[in-house]
Amino acid sequence: MSLLRRLLPDRFILLLVATLIVATLVPATGAALTAVGWISNAAIFLLFFLHGARLSPQAVVDGAKRWRLQAAILAFGYIGFPVVMLGVTQLLAGRFSPELLMGLIFLGVLPTTVQSSIAYASIARGNVAASVIAAAGSNLLGVVLTPLLFAIIASTAFGQMSLSGIGKIALLLLLPFALGQSLRGRVLPAIQRHATLAGMADKLTIILAVYVAFSDAATQGLWQRVSITDLIALGTIVLMLLILAFAAAWRLGAAMQLTPADRATMLFSSAHKSLATGAPMARILFPPALAGAVILPLMLYHQMQLMLSAVIAARLERDNERIT
């Protein structure tokens, strides 16, 4: 029953789908869109302040003790994954709109998840401490590397690009993240006491970012450019990429002769991609008319990674129980 619950779409995913539908049917326009946009920006500022306060710099330093594992996870996420996505977008040029192809590249340069990669590593009897360090390091670097790598790779794939939101990164991502890090000792106890509210802030920020992105995209004719057939084809490709990511991460762990626990950590930390970082960042990086289409691949990948991870983690749990 526990496995079945993990396989079903979680309530947050259903809420995101509902948000997408509402944004399509009742998009915010004019002054309302401007107001919601400002609220979304404020929520993003708060979100990355919380990210900065939660992530321990010492955890990243401690990761040097398992530097081979941590370096492999970072290289997989920020070198291997983006290179594969660049190749995929070249193969799919002409089949999908440029916005969806940008979405695939954007997916490839995102950091790993924080909560789910650690949770599934724990279920699989993986190295939870190493998973925490991997999530911290990936997300710490992602604030800078994600927009930088996207700009480089997208320019290679699509020629000269204008990312009008790059300038907002310093204001809405780096500044609050740095503030969170600098004030960590003072604010972390309060965040931990009100963990439920902090978690709600994460989800609310994503919902606002999705609503604003799809409101503008819907008024710009997104669903006239992206058909049901396109969505099915995109979902199939995203699923294939996810399976490839899991298989490659697992084989790399074997080639490195990692312990079963470290291989589980390698698997989930390498293949997972963060919606919590990606949706707000897309809201900042891309013009509103593009942001909705860009995060479509990420939304599909996010649900699929949760479902497939549930199956894999349950299998690894049984295997590791037999070993121990």
Order of alpha helices (4+ residues) and beta strands (2+ residues): alpha-alpha-alpha-alpha-alpha-alpha-alpha-alpha-alpha-alpha-alpha-alpha-alpha-alpha-alpha-alpha-alpha-alpha
